[in-house]
Amino acid sequence: MRETIKGFKALSDETRLRVLLVLMEKECCVCEIMQALEISQTRASRSLATLYDAGFLKLKREGQWSFYSIDREGMPDYMKELTDAAGKALAGNEIVGMDSRRLKKAKRIGLCTRYET
């Protein structure tokens, strides 16, 4: 039950939901999340850490780069359903649409490697 509550709590924050939706589009590093959501490094890193700790994300390291993506293979079925429900519920949302457009323009910057969670 504790893990289930952790999952629901992770999705109870607007920023974390937005991060999850961005990662449903593509694998990202912290700096891409920052640019897409127009948030600080600290906020992006904390949101990623919470989603990772709850089991929604996986982390891949390539040299000094860290990339986050949705961990569909590793998460229980109920979490997959929560992830899908969040995507459906926020489809067409103006803020989510703006995040998606900014994500398409986001660049991986060299200092991004300092933003690991």
Contacts in CASP RR format, 6 or more apart in sequence:
PFRMAT RR
TARGET T0000
AUTHOR 0000-0000-0000
METHOD contacts of the structure
MODEL  1
MRETIKGFKALSDETRLRVLLVLMEKECCVCEIMQALEISQTRASRSLAT
LYDAGFLKLKREGQWSFYSIDREGMPDYMKELTDAAGKALAGNEIVGMDS
RRLKKAKRIGLCTRYET
3 54 0 8 1.000
4 78 0 8 1.000
6 53 0 8 1.000
6 54 0 8 1.000
7 54 0 8 1.000
7 55 0 8 1.000
7 56 0 8 1.000
7 79 0 8 1.000
7 82 0 8 1.000
8 82 0 8 1.000
9 54 0 8 1.000
10 16 0 8 1.000
10 50 0 8 1.000
10 51 0 8 1.000
10 53 0 8 1.000
10 54 0 8 1.000
10 55 0 8 1.000
10 56 0 8 1.000
11 17 0 8 1.000
11 20 0 8 1.000
11 82 0 8 1.000
11 86 0 8 1.000
13 47 0 8 1.000
13 50 0 8 1.000
15 37 0 8 1.000
15 39 0 8 1.000
15 43 0 8 1.000
15 47 0 8 1.000
16 47 0 8 1.000
16 50 0 8 1.000
16 51 0 8 1.000
17 86 0 8 1.000
17 90 0 8 1.000
18 37 0 8 1.000
18 95 0 8 1.000
18 96 0 8 1.000
18 99 0 8 1.000
19 33 0 8 1.000
19 37 0 8 1.000
19 44 0 8 1.000
19 47 0 8 1.000
19 48 0 8 1.000
19 51 0 8 1.000
20 51 0 8 1.000
20 56 0 8 1.000
20 70 0 8 1.000
20 83 0 8 1.000
20 86 0 8 1.000
21 86 0 8 1.000
21 87 0 8 1.000
21 90 0 8 1.000
21 96 0 8 1.000
21 99 0 8 1.000
21 100 0 8 1.000
22 28 0 8 1.000
22 32 0 8 1.000
22 33 0 8 1.000
22 36 0 8 1.000
22 37 0 8 1.000
22 99 0 8 1.000
22 100 0 8 1.000
22 103 0 8 1.000
23 33 0 8 1.000
23 57 0 8 1.000
23 68 0 8 1.000
23 69 0 8 1.000
23 70 0 8 1.000
24 70 0 8 1.000
24 83 0 8 1.000
24 87 0 8 1.000
25 100 0 8 1.000
25 103 0 8 1.000
26 69 0 8 1.000
26 103 0 8 1.000
27 60 0 8 1.000
27 67 0 8 1.000
27 68 0 8 1.000
27 69 0 8 1.000
28 36 0 8 1.000
28 67 0 8 1.000
28 68 0 8 1.000
28 69 0 8 1.000
28 103 0 8 1.000
28 106 0 8 1.000
29 65 0 8 1.000
29 66 0 8 1.000
29 67 0 8 1.000
29 68 0 8 1.000
29 108 0 8 1.000
29 112 0 8 1.000
29 115 0 8 1.000
30 41 0 8 1.000
30 44 0 8 1.000
30 45 0 8 1.000
30 48 0 8 1.000
30 66 0 8 1.000
30 68 0 8 1.000
30 112 0 8 1.000
30 115 0 8 1.000
30 116 0 8 1.000
30 117 0 8 1.000
31 41 0 8 1.000
31 106 0 8 1.000
31 107 0 8 1.000
31 108 0 8 1.000
31 109 0 8 1.000
31 110 0 8 1.000
31 111 0 8 1.000
31 112 0 8 1.000
31 115 0 8 1.000
32 103 0 8 1.000
32 106 0 8 1.000
32 107 0 8 1.000
32 108 0 8 1.000
32 112 0 8 1.000
33 39 0 8 1.000
33 44 0 8 1.000
33 47 0 8 1.000
33 48 0 8 1.000
33 68 0 8 1.000
34 40 0 8 1.000
34 41 0 8 1.000
34 44 0 8 1.000
34 115 0 8 1.000
35 102 0 8 1.000
35 103 0 8 1.000
35 105 0 8 1.000
35 106 0 8 1.000
35 107 0 8 1.000
36 99 0 8 1.000
36 100 0 8 1.000
36 102 0 8 1.000
36 103 0 8 1.000
36 106 0 8 1.000
37 44 0 8 1.000
37 99 0 8 1.000
37 102 0 8 1.000
38 102 0 8 1.000
39 47 0 8 1.000
41 115 0 8 1.000
44 115 0 8 1.000
45 115 0 8 1.000
45 116 0 8 1.000
45 117 0 8 1.000
46 117 0 8 1.000
48 57 0 8 1.000
48 68 0 8 1.000
48 117 0 8 1.000
49 117 0 8 1.000
51 57 0 8 1.000
51 68 0 8 1.000
52 58 0 8 1.000
52 59 0 8 1.000
52 68 0 8 1.000
52 117 0 8 1.000
55 71 0 8 1.000
55 74 0 8 1.000
55 75 0 8 1.000
55 79 0 8 1.000
56 70 0 8 1.000
56 71 0 8 1.000
56 75 0 8 1.000
56 79 0 8 1.000
56 83 0 8 1.000
57 68 0 8 1.000
57 69 0 8 1.000
57 70 0 8 1.000
57 71 0 8 1.000
58 68 0 8 1.000
58 69 0 8 1.000
58 70 0 8 1.000
58 71 0 8 1.000
58 74 0 8 1.000
59 66 0 8 1.000
59 67 0 8 1.000
59 68 0 8 1.000
60 66 0 8 1.000
60 67 0 8 1.000
60 68 0 8 1.000
60 69 0 8 1.000
61 67 0 8 1.000
64 113 0 8 1.000
65 108 0 8 1.000
65 112 0 8 1.000
65 113 0 8 1.000
66 113 0 8 1.000
66 116 0 8 1.000
66 117 0 8 1.000
70 83 0 8 1.000
72 80 0 8 1.000
72 83 0 8 1.000
75 83 0 8 1.000
90 96 0 8 1.000
END
